[in-house]
């Protein structure tokens, strides 16, 4: 079998663009203001100090 020719320049550009979009979306989600207001906790997990002090938490 001959070696693969690899990705075309267009395919490489598309992959690079998509990875950049994924990185930006990750940053946007983590930095979203709602996450600062309502700390996430798993169902059954002990509340964080802020929740115990009366700050509402959220769970799924």
PDB file of N, CA, C and O in Angstrom:
ATOM      1  N   UNK A   1       0.834  -1.192   0.000  1.00  0.00           N
ATOM      2  CA  UNK A   1       0.000   0.000   0.000  1.00  0.00           C
ATOM      3  C   UNK A   1       0.877   1.254   0.000  1.00  0.00           C
ATOM      4  O   UNK A   1       1.843   1.344   0.758  1.00  0.00           O
ATOM      5  N   UNK A   2       0.539   2.199  -0.839  1.00  0.00           N
ATOM      6  CA  UNK A   2       1.305   3.450  -0.836  1.00  0.00           C
ATOM      7  C   UNK A   2       0.955   4.302   0.384  1.00  0.00           C
ATOM      8  O   UNK A   2      -0.128   4.175   0.955  1.00  0.00           O
ATOM      9  N   UNK A   3       1.876   5.161   0.767  1.00  0.00           N
ATOM     10  CA  UNK A   3       1.622   6.070   1.886  1.00  0.00           C
ATOM     11  C   UNK A   3       0.445   6.988   1.563  1.00  0.00           C
ATOM     12  O   UNK A   3       0.195   7.328   0.407  1.00  0.00           O
ATOM     13  N   UNK A   4      -0.261   7.373   2.609  1.00  0.00           N
ATOM     14  CA  UNK A   4      -1.369   8.318   2.453  1.00  0.00           C
ATOM     15  C   UNK A   4      -0.806   9.688   2.081  1.00  0.00           C
ATOM     16  O   UNK A   4       0.245  10.087   2.582  1.00  0.00           O
ATOM     17  N   UNK A   5      -1.507  10.408   1.201  1.00  0.00           N
ATOM     18  CA  UNK A   5      -1.022  11.744   0.856  1.00  0.00           C
ATOM     19  C   UNK A   5      -1.237  12.754   1.980  1.00  0.00           C
ATOM     20  O   UNK A   5      -0.749  13.882   1.902  1.00  0.00           O
ATOM     21  N   UNK A   6      -1.967  12.356   3.029  1.00  0.00           N
ATOM     22  CA  UNK A   6      -2.225  13.295   4.133  1.00  0.00           C
ATOM     23  C   UNK A   6      -3.395  14.214   3.818  1.00  0.00           C
ATOM     24  O   UNK A   6      -4.110  14.038   2.831  1.00  0.00           O
ATOM     25  N   UNK A   7      -3.561  15.187   4.678  1.00  0.00           N
ATOM     26  CA  UNK A   7      -4.668  16.123   4.505  1.00  0.00           C
ATOM     27  C   UNK A   7      -4.293  17.216   3.519  1.00  0.00           C
ATOM     28  O   UNK A   7      -3.133  17.610   3.396  1.00  0.00           O
ATOM     29  N   UNK A   8      -5.313  17.690   2.826  1.00  0.00           N
ATOM     30  CA  UNK A   8      -5.090  18.823   1.924  1.00  0.00           C
ATOM     31  C   UNK A   8      -4.937  20.087   2.768  1.00  0.00           C
ATOM     32  O   UNK A   8      -5.255  20.092   3.957  1.00  0.00           O
ATOM     33  N   UNK A   9      -4.451  21.150   2.145  1.00  0.00           N
ATOM     34  CA  UNK A   9      -4.322  22.418   2.861  1.00  0.00           C
ATOM     35  C   UNK A   9      -5.680  22.885   3.371  1.00  0.00           C
ATOM     36  O   UNK A   9      -5.784  23.409   4.480  1.00  0.00           O
ATOM     37  N   UNK A  10      -6.712  22.697   2.567  1.00  0.00           N
ATOM     38  CA  UNK A  10      -8.063  23.101   2.979  1.00  0.00           C
ATOM     39  C   UNK A  10      -8.520  22.308   4.207  1.00  0.00           C
ATOM     40  O   UNK A  10      -9.115  22.870   5.127  1.00  0.00           O
ATOM     41  N   UNK A  11      -8.242  21.013   4.218  1.00  0.00           N
ATOM     42  CA  UNK A  11      -8.622  20.190   5.370  1.00  0.00           C
ATOM     43  C   UNK A  11      -7.856  20.613   6.619  1.00  0.00           C
ATOM     44  O   UNK A  11      -8.433  20.677   7.705  1.00  0.00           O
ATOM     45  N   UNK A  12      -6.581  20.900   6.479  1.00  0.00           N
ATOM     46  CA  UNK A  12      -5.777  21.357   7.618  1.00  0.00           C
ATOM     47  C   UNK A  12      -6.319  22.669   8.172  1.00  0.00           C
ATOM     48  O   UNK A  12      -6.419  22.832   9.388  1.00  0.00           O
ATOM     49  N   UNK A  13      -6.665  23.597   7.299  1.00  0.00           N
ATOM     50  CA  UNK A  13      -7.217  24.884   7.719  1.00  0.00           C
ATOM     51  C   UNK A  13      -8.553  24.692   8.440  1.00  0.00           C
ATOM     52  O   UNK A  13      -8.824  25.359   9.439  1.00  0.00           O
ATOM     53  N   UNK A  14      -9.380  23.788   7.935  1.00  0.00           N
ATOM     54  CA  UNK A  14     -10.671  23.516   8.561  1.00  0.00           C
ATOM     55  C   UNK A  14     -10.484  22.941   9.964  1.00  0.00           C
ATOM     56  O   UNK A  14     -11.159  23.355  10.906  1.00  0.00           O
ATOM     57  N   UNK A  15      -9.565  21.986  10.095  1.00  0.00           N
ATOM     58  CA  UNK A  15      -9.306  21.388  11.408  1.00  0.00           C
ATOM     59  C   UNK A  15      -8.769  22.442  12.376  1.00  0.00           C
ATOM     60  O   UNK A  15      -9.212  22.503  13.523  1.00  0.00           O
ATOM     61  N   UNK A  16      -7.838  23.257  11.941  1.00  0.00           N
ATOM     62  CA  UNK A  16      -7.289  24.312  12.798  1.00  0.00           C
ATOM     63  C   UNK A  16      -8.374  25.288  13.234  1.00  0.00           C
ATOM     64  O   UNK A  16      -8.420  25.699  14.394  1.00  0.00           O
ATOM     65  N   UNK A  17      -9.258  25.661  12.287  1.00  0.00           N
ATOM     66  CA  UNK A  17     -10.347  26.589  12.607  1.00  0.00           C
ATOM     67  C   UNK A  17     -11.299  25.965  13.625  1.00  0.00           C
ATOM     68  O   UNK A  17     -11.723  26.628  14.572  1.00  0.00           O
ATOM     69  N   UNK A  18     -11.631  24.696  13.429  1.00  0.00           N
ATOM     70  CA  UNK A  18     -12.568  24.036  14.340  1.00  0.00           C
ATOM     71  C   UNK A  18     -11.976  23.899  15.743  1.00  0.00           C
ATOM     72  O   UNK A  18     -12.685  24.097  16.730  1.00  0.00           O
ATOM     73  N   UNK A  19     -10.672  23.559  15.847  1.00  0.00           N
ATOM     74  CA  UNK A  19     -10.036  23.481  17.162  1.00  0.00           C
ATOM     75  C   UNK A  19     -10.023  24.845  17.842  1.00  0.00           C
ATOM     76  O   UNK A  19     -10.210  24.933  19.055  1.00  0.00           O
ATOM     77  N   UNK A  20      -9.807  25.902  17.077  1.00  0.00           N
ATOM     78  CA  UNK A  20      -9.838  27.256  17.640  1.00  0.00           C
ATOM     79  C   UNK A  20     -11.242  27.574  18.167  1.00  0.00           C
ATOM     80  O   UNK A  20     -11.385  28.180  19.229  1.00  0.00           O
ATOM     81  N   UNK A  21     -12.271  27.165  17.429  1.00  0.00           N
ATOM     82  CA  UNK A  21     -13.649  27.383  17.879  1.00  0.00           C
ATOM     83  C   UNK A  21     -13.933  26.598  19.160  1.00  0.00           C
ATOM     84  O   UNK A  21     -14.582  27.108  20.073  1.00  0.00           O
ATOM     85  N   UNK A  22     -13.450  25.370  19.225  1.00  0.00           N
ATOM     86  CA  UNK A  22     -13.656  24.546  20.424  1.00  0.00           C
ATOM     87  C   UNK A  22     -12.987  25.199  21.626  1.00  0.00           C
ATOM     88  O   UNK A  22     -13.577  25.272  22.704  1.00  0.00           O
ATOM     89  N   UNK A  23     -11.753  25.674  21.446  1.00  0.00           N
ATOM     90  CA  UNK A  23     -11.054  26.346  22.555  1.00  0.00           C
ATOM     91  C   UNK A  23     -11.831  27.570  23.021  1.00  0.00           C
ATOM     92  O   UNK A  23     -11.988  27.782  24.223  1.00  0.00           O
ATOM     93  N   UNK A  24     -12.320  28.383  22.077  1.00  0.00           N
ATOM     94  CA  UNK A  24     -13.050  29.595  22.454  1.00  0.00           C
ATOM     95  C   UNK A  24     -14.363  29.256  23.153  1.00  0.00           C
ATOM     96  O   UNK A  24     -14.722  29.910  24.132  1.00  0.00           O
ATOM     97  N   UNK A  25     -15.078  28.254  22.674  1.00  0.00           N
ATOM     98  CA  UNK A  25     -16.317  27.846  23.328  1.00  0.00           C
ATOM     99  C   UNK A  25     -16.053  27.355  24.739  1.00  0.00           C
ATOM    100  O   UNK A  25     -16.834  27.634  25.649  1.00  0.00           O
ATOM    101  N   UNK A  26     -14.968  26.630  24.931  1.00  0.00           N
ATOM    102  CA  UNK A  26     -14.610  26.160  26.275  1.00  0.00           C
ATOM    103  C   UNK A  26     -14.359  27.335  27.207  1.00  0.00           C
ATOM    104  O   UNK A  26     -14.814  27.332  28.351  1.00  0.00           O
ATOM    105  N   UNK A  27     -13.645  28.327  26.728  1.00  0.00           N
ATOM    106  CA  UNK A  27     -13.374  29.527  27.528  1.00  0.00           C
ATOM    107  C   UNK A  27     -14.681  30.245  27.839  1.00  0.00           C
ATOM    108  O   UNK A  27     -14.903  30.660  28.976  1.00  0.00           O
ATOM    109  N   UNK A  28     -15.546  30.395  26.845  1.00  0.00           N
ATOM    110  CA  UNK A  28     -16.821  31.089  27.046  1.00  0.00           C
ATOM    111  C   UNK A  28     -17.684  30.392  28.085  1.00  0.00           C
ATOM    112  O   UNK A  28     -18.327  31.054  28.900  1.00  0.00           O
ATOM    113  N   UNK A  29     -17.707  29.073  28.066  1.00  0.00           N
ATOM    114  CA  UNK A  29     -18.523  28.330  29.028  1.00  0.00           C
ATOM    115  C   UNK A  29     -17.957  28.479  30.433  1.00  0.00           C
ATOM    116  O   UNK A  29     -18.696  28.763  31.376  1.00  0.00           O
ATOM    117  N   UNK A  30     -16.660  28.290  30.575  1.00  0.00           N
ATOM    118  CA  UNK A  30     -16.035  28.350  31.900  1.00  0.00           C
ATOM    119  C   UNK A  30     -16.129  29.755  32.492  1.00  0.00           C
ATOM    120  O   UNK A  30     -16.289  29.906  33.704  1.00  0.00           O
ATOM    121  N   UNK A  31     -16.031  30.773  31.655  1.00  0.00           N
ATOM    122  CA  UNK A  31     -16.060  32.159  32.137  1.00  0.00           C
ATOM    123  C   UNK A  31     -17.460  32.758  32.186  1.00  0.00           C
ATOM    124  O   UNK A  31     -17.601  33.945  32.483  1.00  0.00           O
ATOM    125  N   UNK A  32     -18.494  31.977  31.906  1.00  0.00           N
ATOM    126  CA  UNK A  32     -19.851  32.517  31.888  1.00  0.00           C
ATOM    127  C   UNK A  32     -20.220  33.035  33.276  1.00  0.00           C
ATOM    128  O   UNK A  32     -19.976  32.345  34.265  1.00  0.00           O
ATOM    129  N   UNK A  33     -20.803  34.235  33.375  1.00  0.00           N
ATOM    130  CA  UNK A  33     -21.124  34.828  34.671  1.00  0.00           C
ATOM    131  C   UNK A  33     -22.052  33.964  35.534  1.00  0.00           C
ATOM    132  O   UNK A  33     -21.959  34.003  36.761  1.00  0.00           O
ATOM    133  N   UNK A  34     -22.925  33.203  34.926  1.00  0.00           N
ATOM    134  CA  UNK A  34     -23.847  32.381  35.704  1.00  0.00           C
ATOM    135  C   UNK A  34     -23.098  31.360  36.556  1.00  0.00           C
ATOM    136  O   UNK A  34     -23.571  30.998  37.633  1.00  0.00           O
ATOM    137  N   UNK A  35     -21.955  30.897  36.099  1.00  0.00           N
ATOM    138  CA  UNK A  35     -21.197  29.926  36.873  1.00  0.00           C
ATOM    139  C   UNK A  35     -20.628  30.542  38.142  1.00  0.00           C
ATOM    140  O   UNK A  35     -20.421  29.833  39.127  1.00  0.00           O
ATOM    141  N   UNK A  36     -20.372  31.838  38.142  1.00  0.00           N
ATOM    142  CA  UNK A  36     -19.887  32.508  39.345  1.00  0.00           C
ATOM    143  C   UNK A  36     -21.013  32.676  40.361  1.00  0.00           C
ATOM    144  O   UNK A  36     -20.777  32.625  41.568  1.00  0.00           O
ATOM    145  N   UNK A  37     -22.226  32.876  39.877  1.00  0.00           N
ATOM    146  CA  UNK A  37     -23.361  33.127  40.754  1.00  0.00           C
ATOM    147  C   UNK A  37     -23.880  31.866  41.420  1.00  0.00           C
ATOM    148  O   UNK A  37     -24.336  31.912  42.562  1.00  0.00           O
ATOM    149  N   UNK A  38     -23.816  30.752  40.728  1.00  0.00           N
ATOM    150  CA  UNK A  38     -24.441  29.533  41.214  1.00  0.00           C
ATOM    151  C   UNK A  38     -23.467  28.360  41.063  1.00  0.00           C
ATOM    152  O   UNK A  38     -23.423  27.723  40.011  1.00  0.00           O
ATOM    153  N   UNK A  39     -22.703  28.082  42.088  1.00  0.00           N
ATOM    154  CA  UNK A  39     -21.728  26.994  41.949  1.00  0.00           C
ATOM    155  C   UNK A  39     -22.408  25.650  41.714  1.00  0.00           C
ATOM    156  O   UNK A  39     -23.419  25.332  42.340  1.00  0.00           O
ATOM    157  N   UNK A  40     -21.851  24.890  40.824  1.00  0.00           N
ATOM    158  CA  UNK A  40     -22.401  23.575  40.495  1.00  0.00           C
ATOM    159  C   UNK A  40     -22.006  22.563  41.557  1.00  0.00           C
ATOM    160  O   UNK A  40     -20.898  22.605  42.091  1.00  0.00           O
ATOM    161  N   UNK A  41     -22.909  21.669  41.853  1.00  0.00           N
ATOM    162  CA  UNK A  41     -22.563  20.520  42.688  1.00  0.00           C
ATOM    163  C   UNK A  41     -23.372  19.334  42.209  1.00  0.00           C
ATOM    164  O   UNK A  41     -24.494  19.475  41.722  1.00  0.00           O
ATOM    165  N   UNK A  42     -22.779  18.169  42.356  1.00  0.00           N
ATOM    166  CA  UNK A  42     -23.450  16.946  41.963  1.00  0.00           C
ATOM    167  C   UNK A  42     -24.552  16.618  42.970  1.00  0.00           C
ATOM    168  O   UNK A  42     -24.406  16.923  44.154  1.00  0.00           O
ATOM    169  N   UNK A  43     -25.650  16.004  42.528  1.00  0.00           N
ATOM    170  CA  UNK A  43     -26.691  15.597  43.460  1.00  0.00           C
ATOM    171  C   UNK A  43     -26.100  14.695  44.552  1.00  0.00           C
ATOM    172  O   UNK A  43     -25.368  13.749  44.259  1.00  0.00           O
ATOM    173  N   UNK A  44     -26.422  14.997  45.788  1.00  0.00           N
ATOM    174  CA  UNK A  44     -25.920  14.221  46.914  1.00  0.00           C
ATOM    175  C   UNK A  44     -24.605  14.742  47.462  1.00  0.00           C
ATOM    176  O   UNK A  44     -24.171  14.299  48.525  1.00  0.00           O
ATOM    177  N   UNK A  45     -23.961  15.662  46.772  1.00  0.00           N
ATOM    178  CA  UNK A  45     -22.691  16.227  47.238  1.00  0.00           C
ATOM    179  C   UNK A  45     -22.975  17.234  48.348  1.00  0.00           C
ATOM    180  O   UNK A  45     -23.996  17.920  48.329  1.00  0.00           O
ATOM    181  N   UNK A  46     -22.081  17.313  49.293  1.00  0.00           N
ATOM    182  CA  UNK A  46     -22.229  18.287  50.379  1.00  0.00           C
ATOM    183  C   UNK A  46     -22.199  19.698  49.801  1.00  0.00           C
ATOM    184  O   UNK A  46     -21.431  19.966  48.878  1.00  0.00           O
ATOM    185  N   UNK A  47     -23.024  20.607  50.330  1.00  0.00           N
ATOM    186  CA  UNK A  47     -23.025  21.982  49.806  1.00  0.00           C
ATOM    187  C   UNK A  47     -21.693  22.679  50.096  1.00  0.00           C
ATOM    188  O   UNK A  47     -21.025  22.393  51.090  1.00  0.00           O
ATOM    189  N   UNK A  48     -21.331  23.592  49.207  1.00  0.00           N
ATOM    190  CA  UNK A  48     -20.143  24.412  49.405  1.00  0.00           C
ATOM    191  C   UNK A  48     -20.420  25.413  50.515  1.00  0.00           C
ATOM    192  O   UNK A  48     -21.571  25.601  50.910  1.00  0.00           O
ATOM    193  N   UNK A  49     -19.391  26.044  51.014  1.00  0.00           N
ATOM    194  CA  UNK A  49     -19.546  27.016  52.106  1.00  0.00           C
ATOM    195  C   UNK A  49     -20.512  28.130  51.711  1.00  0.00           C
ATOM    196  O   UNK A  49     -21.321  28.564  52.531  1.00  0.00           O
ATOM    197  N   UNK A  50     -20.439  28.597  50.470  1.00  0.00           N
ATOM    198  CA  UNK A  50     -21.331  29.675  50.030  1.00  0.00           C
ATOM    199  C   UNK A  50     -22.782  29.211  50.055  1.00  0.00           C
ATOM    200  O   UNK A  50     -23.666  29.975  50.441  1.00  0.00           O
ATOM    201  N   UNK A  51     -23.037  27.977  49.652  1.00  0.00           N
ATOM    202  CA  UNK A  51     -24.402  27.458  49.675  1.00  0.00           C
ATOM    203  C   UNK A  51     -24.889  27.314  51.106  1.00  0.00           C
ATOM    204  O   UNK A  51     -26.029  27.655  51.421  1.00  0.00           O
ATOM    205  N   UNK A  52     -24.022  26.808  51.966  1.00  0.00           N
ATOM    206  CA  UNK A  52     -24.411  26.626  53.358  1.00  0.00           C
ATOM    207  C   UNK A  52     -24.746  27.970  54.009  1.00  0.00           C
ATOM    208  O   UNK A  52     -25.527  28.037  54.958  1.00  0.00           O
ATOM    209  N   UNK A  53     -24.144  29.030  53.484  1.00  0.00           N
ATOM    210  CA  UNK A  53     -24.402  30.372  54.018  1.00  0.00           C
ATOM    211  C   UNK A  53     -25.651  30.998  53.404  1.00  0.00           C
ATOM    212  O   UNK A  53     -25.992  32.136  53.726  1.00  0.00           O
ATOM    213  N   UNK A  54     -26.337  30.266  52.523  1.00  0.00           N
ATOM    214  CA  UNK A  54     -27.588  30.775  51.972  1.00  0.00           C
ATOM    215  C   UNK A  54     -27.538  31.131  50.513  1.00  0.00           C
ATOM    216  O   UNK A  54     -28.555  31.549  49.961  1.00  0.00           O
ATOM    217  N   UNK A  55     -26.407  30.986  49.859  1.00  0.00           N
ATOM    218  CA  UNK A  55     -26.318  31.248  48.434  1.00  0.00           C
ATOM    219  C   UNK A  55     -26.844  30.018  47.707  1.00  0.00           C
ATOM    220  O   UNK A  55     -26.332  28.919  47.924  1.00  0.00           O
ATOM    221  N   UNK A  56     -27.853  30.171  46.850  1.00  0.00           N
ATOM    222  CA  UNK A  56     -28.415  28.979  46.197  1.00  0.00           C
ATOM    223  C   UNK A  56     -27.423  28.334  45.249  1.00  0.00           C
ATOM    224  O   UNK A  56     -26.695  29.024  44.535  1.00  0.00           O
ATOM    225  N   UNK A  57     -27.396  27.038  45.243  1.00  0.00           N
ATOM    226  CA  UNK A  57     -26.573  26.284  44.319  1.00  0.00           C
ATOM    227  C   UNK A  57     -27.433  25.714  43.231  1.00  0.00           C
ATOM    228  O   UNK A  57     -28.646  25.921  43.224  1.00  0.00           O
ATOM    229  N   UNK A  58     -26.846  25.019  42.338  1.00  0.00           N
ATOM    230  CA  UNK A  58     -27.644  24.372  41.306  1.00  0.00           C
ATOM    231  C   UNK A  58     -27.154  22.935  41.176  1.00  0.00           C
ATOM    232  O   UNK A  58     -25.973  22.647  41.368  1.00  0.00           O
ATOM    233  N   UNK A  59     -28.037  22.083  40.862  1.00  0.00           N
ATOM    234  CA  UNK A  59     -27.675  20.709  40.587  1.00  0.00           C
ATOM    235  C   UNK A  59     -28.518  20.224  39.428  1.00  0.00           C
ATOM    236  O   UNK A  59     -29.579  20.775  39.135  1.00  0.00           O
ATOM    237  N   UNK A  60     -28.041  19.210  38.790  1.00  0.00           N
ATOM    238  CA  UNK A  60     -28.769  18.670  37.636  1.00  0.00           C
ATOM    239  C   UNK A  60     -29.686  17.561  38.082  1.00  0.00           C
ATOM    240  O   UNK A  60     -30.389  16.973  37.259  1.00  0.00           O
TER     241      UNK A  60
END
